[in-house]
Amino acid sequence: MTSGSLMMSLWTLLFPAVPASGALINEPPAPQHSLTVSDDKGEYAWRRAWSDGSMASEQVLKIGALALTESFPYPYPILKRSPYVMGGVKRTYSNGPIEEAVILTAGAVNLNSQRLYDDPQGLLGSSANWNHDREISQNQAVVSAYVDKGRTFEAGGWKGAVFAALDQFAFMPVGGSSKHGGASMTEANAGMAWLKRDGPHEVSLSADAAFELARRKFYRNEFDFEAAPSGKAGLEYAYQTDAKRYLAGVEAQTRRADSSLRPYLGIEKGGMAAMLATEFRESKDPFFPDSRAVAVSFKARAADSLSWGVTARSSSERYAMAPGPEHTTRVTAELTWTPDAHQAVQSAKSAASRYAQEFEAQKQRDLQAQASASATQNEIRALIAASPTLADFYKAYKPNGSLGVLAAAAEFTGLFSQYNYNENEGHPDNLQNVGDIYQRARQSYLSGTDDPTLVCLGAAQFAAAAAIELGRLNGVPIEAAGVTMNVSDSKGKQSGHAVAVVKTREYGIVFVDWGRVTPTYTWNTEKALRLYQALGGQPALYHQITDPTRDGRHVGYLFTEEGKLLVNNLTFHGEAATPAVGELFADDPRGDQVTVERYKRVLRQKP
């Protein structure tokens, strides 16, 4: 197939010839032409929709630039103005009890970013960065797909629906030198929804189980994944008359990282809509916070074709070992002009209270010097030589507080980098046990010969597990995890990487990366990762957080601000309705939100 016919086939898939009339089933009508201007993006979108009985379809073409003003209400921003184009097709089928939906998108982005500081020698951030240019530009191809299938029914005066869905997106650097570049996510969910009306009263219920694909253990890049579960349920009561609608509800969620409860109230009256919601989140993992938050939104019409809205959110987060909670407030104002049903122009501006201490390179150099001091290094290496097993080393080594723990983790990963990196992963396979890694690494160190046993994943898992155990045995407060992030390959393109994060009372979260230690002096996981990623200049969609006490089992994906922006604008998430409460709290883009919201709307529109 020639490149021309390939492009024509893609165009035919995304934009089949159909009449331009009507609107999508179960979705609010979208204008044919829309223009959005905000700090986040400048975008023109064209849509064409039609419906024919049970089938409805919509095609979309969007062109724009992310980071339009290069100004963001969060610390350590590195994203620069990034042009993009995206096309997609969305089709729904509704015939009696059968409901189906498919969304397919394809696009490209010229992703531009910049290191926080000029660092031509690569002394800051990850030592795995191969390219040290401050300005980074790369092209990425983006594809995504969402499909669901459901069935509606009636029972005892209730309308109900059962449903299941599968979704995936992938961002793929073009022309990179690493086979582990880019990022993707695959999810599935299944659940049910119920709705009952009695005059002006309406009650709706929903329950959904979701699964995200993740590494089973944090040692290998090869396919060895699990479907990590989470659960969500919702209850909502609404009282509706011809002119007003009042609602009250609650949403609950549980997952490996935390559990949350969100009560909310809302009112719609004439051209005005307001909502108030609170959130109570309890952590199950030391790298996710306990949090309390409140959010409010207000939207109103200033004129027949002009509307405005304000959203405000304030949160208080408390992280493990932190001296106190962190408070953040964010306000967004929007103005929308719709001269007619086919056109819309929207502008938005956000502002936030934020505190971001400057990264002090001298403190990093000082800690590095202390952790790798010759006396400490000689002691650790002598104990390795004298300790046949990892358990023997744990018994023999007596760290002098958190600095000694960091020194051991750094020394081990430094030796791994020198003797044990597996350049041909899979031939042989990486080891998947910290005890085995220790013994093989010890032998290669003592003999001075290479023995490929691991990649960055295994090194991060070993360092995190060792830090936790050394802290536990010696009464040193330590938390640690292996996490994923992005670095630059030799061509400056995005490549995957993994590091150990060690949380201490003295230095906050410290990154241990192939022998290099980088203190952040913050206990806030998101902020620490933002800083470390900014030192390398490569945006990340998300970071995977793992549990080293369970062989690096998946805890959760922590989306970045850049990741939310990219996924919400370049994948199916930008073409699907999401819950209003989730939008209030700027939730991570997840497929189960799309499915549950769609089937709640299906039931409301069923006669």
MARFIZA-713250 format. One record per residue (C-alpha): x, y, z; residue in three letters. Coordinates in steps of 0.05 Angstrom, whole numbers, padded with zeros to 5 digits, always signed. Example, Ala and Ser with C-alpha at 12.3 -4.5 7.8 and 13.67 -1.06 7.14 Angstrom:
<recs>
+00246-00090+00156ala+00273-00021+00143ser
</recs>
This chain:
<recs>
+00000+00000+00000met+00028+00068-00018thr+00031+00124+00032ser-00023+00162-00007gly-00072+00103-00005ser-00056+00092+00069leu-00074+00164+00085met-00137+00159+00042met-00158+00096+00080ser-00147+00131+00147leu-00187+00191+00123trp-00244+00146+00099thr-00246+00112+00167leu-00248+00178+00206leu-00291+00218+00158phe-00339+00173+00119pro-00386+00209+00072ala-00451+00220+00110val-00506+00273+00109pro-00496+00332+00157ala-00558+00336+00200ser-00584+00318+00269gly-00545+00306+00333ala-00516+00248+00370leu-00558+00201+00412ile-00546+00209+00487asn-00499+00268+00478glu-00511+00343+00482pro-00509+00377+00414pro-00442+00407+00395ala-00434+00468+00349pro-00408+00454+00280gln-00353+00507+00288his-00320+00525+00354ser-00260+00566+00374leu-00227+00561+00443thr-00175+00609+00470val-00144+00597+00539ser-00077+00589+00574asp-00083+00514+00562asp-00096+00517+00487lys-00119+00553+00425gly-00163+00508+00383glu-00210+00509+00324tyr-00257+00449+00319ala-00303+00428+00263trp-00358+00376+00273arg-00409+00343+00229arg-00465+00302+00259ala-00523+00261+00234trp-00574+00212+00260ser-00618+00162+00225asp-00665+00125+00271gly-00624+00080+00315ser-00555+00102+00289met-00521+00168+00303ala-00452+00192+00282ser-00406+00251+00290glu-00340+00268+00256gln-00291+00318+00286val-00229+00353+00262leu-00189+00396+00310lys-00127+00438+00299ile-00093+00480+00352gly-00035+00491+00399ala-00028+00469+00471leu+00004+00515+00522ala-00019+00575+00481leu+00006+00628+00530thr+00059+00583+00561glu+00031+00604+00629ser+00005+00552+00678phe-00024+00555+00749pro+00021+00499+00776tyr+00094+00495+00796pro+00153+00477+00751tyr+00118+00483+00683pro+00160+00459+00625ile+00110+00452+00568leu+00119+00502+00511lys+00071+00519+00455arg+00057+00453+00419ser+00016+00450+00354pro-00030+00391+00344tyr-00082+00362+00298val-00134+00308+00314met-00190+00274+00276gly-00242+00226+00301gly-00308+00191+00290val-00359+00176+00343lys-00418+00129+00331arg-00475+00106+00377thr-00528+00054+00365tyr-00593+00052+00404ser-00646+00001+00384asn-00696-00022+00437gly-00655-00050+00496pro-00589-00051+00457ile-00539+00006+00467glu-00470+00011+00435glu-00418+00065+00425ala-00351+00071+00389val-00302+00128+00389ile-00238+00126+00346leu-00187+00182+00342thr-00119+00193+00309ala-00075+00254+00313gly-00005+00283+00320ala+00028+00334+00365val+00093+00372+00358asn+00110+00367+00432leu+00156+00424+00455asn+00185+00430+00524ser+00243+00461+00562gln+00287+00441+00620arg+00278+00481+00683leu+00352+00501+00681tyr+00406+00501+00629asp+00447+00438+00643asp+00493+00423+00585pro+00534+00372+00625gln+00473+00334+00650gly+00489+00342+00724leu+00417+00353+00746leu+00359+00305+00746gly+00365+00235+00719ser+00432+00208+00698ser+00393+00167+00645ala+00382+00230+00603asn+00423+00220+00540trp+00408+00288+00510asn+00423+00351+00550his+00394+00405+00505asp+00351+00454+00543arg+00299+00462+00487glu+00266+00396+00468ile+00221+00386+00408ser+00192+00320+00384gln+00134+00295+00341asn+00087+00244+00371gln+00032+00204+00338ala-00031+00194+00380val-00086+00142+00373val-00144+00123+00418ser-00205+00079+00418ala-00266+00070+00462tyr-00321+00019+00455val-00380+00000+00500asp-00440-00046+00496lys-00500-00047+00542gly-00571-00070+00551arg-00629-00033+00584thr-00688-00064+00620phe-00745-00048+00667glu-00759-00080+00734ala-00806-00060+00790gly-00817+00010+00764gly-00742+00022+00755trp-00705+00030+00689lys-00638-00005+00689gly-00577-00017+00646ala-00518-00065+00648val-00457-00046+00609phe-00384-00061+00594ala-00330-00021+00559ala-00258-00024+00536leu-00213+00035+00519asp-00141+00050+00501gln-00096+00108+00481phe-00024+00112+00460ala+00026+00169+00450phe+00085+00146+00406met+00148+00188+00392pro+00167+00190+00319val+00239+00174+00303gly+00264+00158+00373gly+00322+00112+00389ser+00289+00077+00449ser+00240+00019+00442lys+00208+00041+00507his+00188+00112+00486gly+00119+00141+00493gly+00062+00121+00539ala-00003+00084+00533ser-00061+00061+00577met-00111+00004+00570thr-00173+00001+00614glu-00237-00039+00619ala-00299-00030+00662asn-00367-00062+00674ala-00426-00041+00716gly-00499-00023+00720met-00543+00038+00729ala-00614+00047+00754trp-00664+00104+00750leu-00734+00115+00776lys-00781+00174+00767arg-00843+00189+00807asp-00873+00255+00787gly-00821+00310+00801pro-00777+00261+00839his-00719+00223+00807glu-00671+00174+00838val-00610+00145+00802ser-00560+00093+00824leu-00496+00068+00792ser-00441+00018+00808ala-00380+00003+00766asp-00317-00041+00771ala-00257-00016+00731ala-00191-00048+00713phe-00126-00016+00689glu-00070-00055+00656leu-00005-00050+00696ala+00059-00088+00708arg+00050-00147+00754arg+00121-00138+00782lys+00170-00080+00776phe+00228-00116+00744tyr+00217-00127+00669arg+00192-00090+00608asn+00167-00153+00576glu+00093-00169+00576phe+00074-00191+00646asp+00014-00149+00666phe-00045-00152+00713glu-00113-00118+00712ala-00111-00074+00775ala-00182-00065+00801pro-00221-00006+00829ser-00294+00005+00846gly-00341+00064+00843lys-00414+00076+00864ala-00461+00135+00861gly-00529+00156+00887leu-00567+00218+00865glu-00635+00248+00881tyr-00665+00303+00837ala-00729+00344+00844tyr-00750+00374+00779gln-00805+00421+00757thr-00814+00457+00691asp-00768+00514+00711ala-00723+00486+00765lys-00681+00425+00781arg-00650+00411+00849tyr-00603+00353+00861leu-00564+00321+00917ala-00518+00261+00911gly-00457+00225+00934val-00402+00187+00898glu-00355+00136+00930ala-00292+00103+00902gln-00241+00053+00926thr-00176+00034+00894arg-00107+00010+00915arg-00081+00081+00926ala-00139+00110+00967asp-00213+00114+00980ser-00257+00175+00971ser-00327+00202+00985leu-00358+00261+00949arg-00424+00291+00971pro-00453+00345+00926tyr-00512+00393+00916leu-00535+00427+00853gly-00589+00473+00825ile-00610+00491+00754glu-00658+00549+00744lys-00672+00585+00680gly-00605+00603+00650gly-00567+00590+00715met-00533+00528+00742ala-00493+00520+00806ala-00460+00462+00841met-00425+00453+00908leu-00384+00390+00923ala-00337+00366+00978thr-00286+00310+00977glu-00258+00266+01033phe-00200+00223+01011arg-00163+00173+01055glu-00096+00146+01032ser-00076+00072+01031lys-00005+00086+01007asp+00049+00133+01035pro+00058+00168+00968phe-00015+00187+00961phe-00044+00240+01008pro-00102+00245+01055asp-00141+00303+01028ser-00202+00348+01041arg-00228+00391+00985ala-00287+00435+00968val-00307+00458+00898ala-00361+00504+00871val-00383+00523+00801ser-00432+00576+00777phe-00455+00586+00705lys-00504+00637+00679ala-00527+00672+00616arg-00508+00745+00609ala-00548+00751+00545ala-00583+00706+00495asp-00517+00688+00461ser-00468+00701+00518leu-00455+00659+00580ser-00403+00660+00634trp-00380+00614+00688gly-00333+00609+00748val-00304+00547+00780thr-00265+00548+00845ala-00231+00491+00882arg-00194+00491+00948ser-00158+00431+00977ser-00116+00411+01037ser-00070+00352+01029glu-00029+00316+01081arg+00027+00270+01059tyr+00063+00218+01102ala+00122+00248+01141met+00104+00320+01120ala+00108+00371+01176pro+00038+00397+01159gly-00016+00399+01106pro-00009+00435+01040glu-00065+00482+01017his-00081+00499+00945thr-00135+00543+00914thr-00151+00547+00840arg-00202+00591+00804val-00222+00587+00731thr-00267+00637+00694ala-00299+00622+00627glu-00336+00664+00576leu-00374+00632+00518thr-00407+00666+00458trp-00455+00626+00415thr-00481+00671+00359pro-00522+00612+00333asp-00530+00536+00342ala-00473+00522+00294his-00418+00566+00323gln-00386+00578+00391ala-00327+00618+00417val-00300+00603+00486gln-00246+00637+00527ser-00219+00615+00595ala-00169+00639+00647lys-00143+00602+00708ser-00105+00626+00769ala-00080+00589+00831ala-00045+00598+00896ser+00019+00559+00891arg+00084+00550+00928tyr+00144+00522+00893ala+00212+00528+00925gln+00271+00537+00879glu+00313+00476+00867phe+00381+00487+00899glu+00434+00451+00860ala+00485+00462+00915gln+00443+00422+00965lys+00439+00366+00914gln+00514+00366+00906arg+00524+00368+00982asp+00479+00308+00993leu+00510+00270+00936gln+00579+00282+00965ala+00557+00258+01034gln+00522+00196+01007ala+00582+00176+00964ser+00636+00196+01014ala+00695+00148+01008ser+00690+00124+01080ala+00616+00107+01072thr+00628+00076+01004gln+00685+00033+01029asn+00644+00010+01088glu+00585-00011+01044ile+00630-00047+00994arg+00667-00084+01050ala+00601-00107+01079leu+00578-00130+01010ile+00641-00171+01004ala+00631-00201+01073ala+00555-00214+01065ser+00537-00274+01020pro+00463-00257+01022thr+00421-00194+01024leu+00395-00215+01093ala+00467-00218+01117asp+00480-00148+01091phe+00417-00122+01125tyr+00442-00150+01191lys+00512-00123+01184ala+00499-00052+01158tyr+00482+00000+01210lys+00462+00064+01174pro+00471+00130+01210asn+00401+00155+01199gly+00368+00168+01132ser+00434+00190+01101leu+00462+00121+01111gly+00401+00089+01080val+00407+00135+01019leu+00481+00119+01014ala+00468+00044+01011ala+00413+00052+00959ala+00457+00098+00916ala+00517+00051+00921glu+00477-00010+00900phe+00446+00025+00840thr+00514+00053+00821gly+00544-00017+00821leu+00484-00043+00781phe+00497+00010+00729ser+00570-00010+00725gln+00563-00086+00722tyr+00492-00110+00715asn+00453-00070+00663tyr+00419-00116+00613asn+00428-00083+00544glu+00392-00141+00511asn+00333-00149+00557glu+00299-00215+00546gly+00364-00249+00525his+00375-00264+00582pro+00312-00247+00623asp+00318-00199+00681asn+00318-00227+00751leu+00253-00218+00791gln+00276-00224+00863asn+00317-00174+00904val+00354-00230+00939gly+00376-00261+00873asp+00395-00193+00846ile+00439-00180+00906tyr+00476-00246+00900gln+00489-00240+00825arg+00509-00167+00832ala+00556-00184+00890arg+00590-00238+00848gln+00600-00191+00789ser+00627-00136+00835tyr+00676-00183+00869leu+00699-00213+00803ser+00698-00147+00765gly+00658-00178+00708thr+00593-00158+00675asp+00530-00199+00690asp+00467-00171+00657pro+00411-00183+00707thr+00367-00120+00707leu+00345-00054+00676val+00322+00010+00710cys+00258-00024+00735leu+00296-00076+00776gly+00346-00025+00802ala+00290+00020+00826ala+00253-00038+00858gln+00316-00063+00893phe+00335+00006+00919ala+00264+00020+00945ala+00258-00048+00978ala+00327-00043+01010ala+00313+00028+01036ala+00248+00005+01070ile+00280-00055+01102glu+00342-00018+01126leu+00297+00036+01156gly+00253-00016+01190arg+00311-00055+01220leu+00347+00007+01246asn+00289+00051+01269gly+00298+00102+01213val+00232+00132+01187pro+00234+00114+01113ile+00182+00104+01058glu+00202+00085+00987ala+00173+00064+00920ala+00194+00050+00849gly+00163+00100+00800val+00164+00110+00725thr+00182+00174+00689met+00209+00201+00623asn+00279+00217+00601val+00310+00238+00534ser+00341+00186+00489asp+00402+00200+00446ser+00359+00237+00395lys+00323+00280+00447gly+00259+00238+00441lys+00218+00213+00499gln+00240+00148+00531ser+00214+00109+00591gly+00254+00104+00655his+00245+00082+00728ala+00276+00108+00792val+00270+00096+00867ala+00238+00151+00908val+00257+00150+00982val+00218+00193+01030lys+00256+00219+01091thr+00241+00268+01147arg+00303+00309+01133glu+00305+00315+01057tyr+00233+00302+01036gly+00228+00257+00975ile+00297+00238+00948val+00307+00207+00879phe+00358+00151+00875val+00377+00141+00802asp+00437+00098+00781trp+00479+00123+00839gly+00456+00195+00837arg+00414+00224+00894val+00370+00285+00885thr+00334+00314+00946pro+00270+00355+00933thr+00255+00379+01004tyr+00181+00366+00992thr+00138+00308+01016trp+00086+00321+00962asn+00093+00265+00911thr+00064+00303+00853glu+00107+00364+00867lys+00171+00323+00875ala+00158+00286+00809leu+00142+00352+00774arg+00209+00380+00798leu+00250+00318+00778tyr+00215+00314+00710gln+00228+00389+00699ala+00303+00380+00712leu+00303+00334+00651gly+00254+00374+00609gly+00212+00315+00585gln+00136+00319+00599pro+00104+00255+00626ala+00032+00234+00617leu+00032+00198+00684tyr+00076+00164+00735his+00065+00093+00758gln+00072+00086+00833ile+00089+00016+00860thr+00094-00021+00926asp+00165-00049+00936pro+00143-00093+00993thr+00102-00134+00943arg+00154-00140+00887asp+00134-00073+00859gly+00060-00087+00852arg+00021-00032+00818his-00010+00019+00866val-00036+00071+00817gly-00023+00118+00759tyr-00012+00191+00779leu-00030+00235+00720phe+00010+00299+00710thr-00020+00366+00691glu+00012+00360+00623glu-00015+00289+00617gly-00087+00311+00631lys-00080+00366+00579leu-00053+00320+00526leu-00102+00263+00538val-00163+00308+00544asn-00148+00342+00478asn-00118+00288+00435leu-00157+00225+00452thr-00229+00202+00457phe-00234+00235+00525his-00243+00302+00490gly-00303+00275+00451glu-00343+00244+00508ala-00385+00272+00564ala-00358+00265+00635thr-00390+00274+00703pro-00398+00346+00727ala-00370+00329+00796val-00308+00299+00764gly-00298+00362+00724glu-00303+00404+00787leu-00244+00365+00818phe-00205+00360+00752ala-00205+00285+00755asp-00155+00243+00717asp-00182+00222+00648pro-00208+00151+00658arg-00252+00108+00614gly-00301+00087+00668asp-00323+00160+00677gln-00344+00161+00604val-00383+00096+00608thr-00421+00110+00672val-00440+00180+00650glu-00463+00156+00582arg-00509+00103+00611tyr-00538+00150+00662lys-00557+00195+00604arg-00585+00135+00565val-00633+00120+00622leu-00654+00192+00629arg-00672+00195+00556gln-00709+00129+00554lys-00785+00139+00554pro
</recs>
